[in-house]
Amino acid sequence: MRTIARIAFFLVAAAVLTARVEVYAQVAATASPAASSTPEAAAELKPGTIIGADNVEQYTRYVPAAARFAVAHGFKLRIIPERRVEWSQGYQHATEKYAAQVALDSDGYIKNYVAGMPFPLVDASDPVAAAKIAYNWHMGPFMPDDFSIAPWSSNAFAADPANPLRIAPNSDADYGCEQFEFLRFAHRTDVDPRPTIGDNAMGVEWKARCNRWMTDISGSPSEGAGIWVRYLDAKQPDEFFSFSEESRRVRHMAVNLSYPNEACRGCHQPYWAYALPKTENYLYRLLGTTTILACLGADDEPAGFKTGADGLTLGEEPFELRHAYILEMRPRFAKGAAAAQRTVIYIDSEVYVWLAAEFYDASGLTATTIPLWRMRPSSEGGSLFDLAGSFYHPENRGSFFRSLVPAHNEFHQSINSGDVTEGTFNPLMMH
């Protein structure tokens, strides 16, 4: 059973967090949407405003539900001026070089894509606008060429019953691995070789590895490793290689999973930051646009927490008004109960990072989430992003929530270092 749990832990990995946003006005998207907010929002949310438990109701229309949950337990949003976020120079150059040749085929799958932004201009009246936005999100300028975090952890927390503003770690519900590594084989824009590694004859898009689980998804102590392989071919299933310390064997399986999957929506792995759900596994619908508060430049890492005389509490991070597409995604190949699953995700119209999301099933809303991004300069100019933290709240768990990166452990994170190599992903070296 432990081996099965470890496999499931990786298979349903993209099941990450979500954050609810109440959309009071869905402004029609333009051909080249601006990141600026509406004048009403800008007047209402002046830089320097602090949103906390005492005034959050005044700004409900802009604050994602996962953020409102965190605010109720002591988190604060410090409003800063909205700004233009520059793509990295490598990503900009790739967009200029390749975007004109990109299109969608008759199945709605991308073709002739090499690197950069697939569809720099999106017209909301285009019948396939939703699919183009989805591809821009999945191939956006925040996607790294390589990434490493050690350890990676999904940490559980709950409000202290004696003090709702004090956060109590729930380490029995934590899980993760000693090191998570990710490497793009195609669509590379910032680290040589670009745009592919070698001739990439196998047609690999990316590979990811989780090395030596500290615990598995069931919360049991565990050891092992897993390698996930994503292919460029829209119809080719992913592959997963699992290594068991007990048997000393590698298990190989094909994976064609429609996720987010209800069994692992709380896994909260780094997939929605760096190795997103396979675009072709979903059908998309553009619901409109909205203005939303989002954290693109967190002060701290891990973000959202602080330790003081009262123990662990939620802290304060900078938020700014952003213009976002509201995109619905449903599993394309789902059967049975999975057919009722859907995700509503809010995609920034300038840099195409996700800003908030909601998970639903047949019973309604099941969970909400927001990411806390941190910007860092690209070596060639412009910005890169890493996920500095998050709030994920299952609606049926009261004050229980998760954060992606460890708030009570040391960790090291690097992006586009060039240090993650192909050999890391050799299944025969998983020990």
Phi, psi and omega in degrees: 000325181296319178297318179299318180296320179296319179296314180300325179305318180274325185297322184259026189300326187285014185282034194293180185304166180208152179226133185275139174232129175274118184265111180272333178215126179255094182289139180297131179289146179259174181295330178224081190295139177275154177279348185291152179274178176288155178301324180297317180293318181298322179289325184283323184248081182282145175307137183101342176299136175249120178262119178225191184298334184281343183223007185299331182296336178291336188239021186307324185294342181253347189258118178301151184300322179296327176289322177296322175300313181295320179300321180298340180248023170110352180289150178229143178253118177263117186280129177240163180298143174293154186214162173273132181254117182280135170295159172296153181299322179298319179291320178299314181296320179295322178298313180297327184281322193246342191300325185298337184268353188277141179208176173251142178274187185294340177270359183083014179266148183289146175219153179065022180272135178243304182192167180083191180287121182297316186228084185297333178242124180240123176261118184297339178279351177294128181302336181251024180301320183298317179295322179294320177296319179299316178293323177297322176296310185290334180247021190289176187287354176271350182288124182278162170278328172209157185204145177212137172222133181219119351279162167264139183210141167257107187258138182258145181217162172208154176292140177294124181303331181278343182203101185296347178267357176255132186259128180255117175299141178245074189296338178294340180256008176283154168204161182166195181219165184294326181205134174247131180228147184220138180218126174274132176264339180227168178064025184283139183229343190236342182232128177292146001282147180231144000271357179227163172269112182060211179273351178047051185299334181278353179067041180276134172274306176205164172229147178225147181223134172246115190253125177057085174301136173279322170214161176262184186296337178281351182091003181276143174304140188205157173225155180146187179207162178213144177236130180248134181236125176252134182254155180290327181296121184300333185259003179267124181297155170293165174238148178226133178242124182242131178249130179254127176294328183290312183269343184061032181238155176255127177256135183241134179210150173275148183226122174231071192265131170270106181231165013298141184249133185302330182293341185220033178293338178268005180300321173054049178274173184282017186292322181287352175268322192229333182224080194287164176307148182294121186306318187287353178276003185229157166252142188237150176219130178275116183271343181143202176225165179204172173253132188218148173276133183217153178257107178254347183221066183304144179288322189239164177211110007290149187266150171098352184236156171212153179242129181211202182299331180270011182088212181276125177227170175274142188258215183227137179223154179283135177232149178224157177286131179230150175268129187226143166283144174254111188242127174263135176232132177234144178302130181287324188246018186292149176232155176062223184297332182296337181295338180274352181284140173208156178234135172251120187234144184252116188249124179300132186279355180257311183245358172061026165280155176276141186249338180188163178201161178228141174251136178229154165223197184299336182273350182117207182293130181247333182198157178226158181202156165222147171267154172244099184275156172228132179265145174220153183288141172283150182298334181257005182109153183088195189238146167243160179238145163227156183274109186271348181168187183186165169233123178236121185234109171291128187298335184263012185247015176062236184275004180286138175206171180234157169227147188290314185256153188293124177265353179230027176216157171284146174207160179234132182230136177222150182223135180051047179275337187080003184269346178275122187245165180301324183298339179300334189253022174279115182302333181285350180256015181276080176200000000 
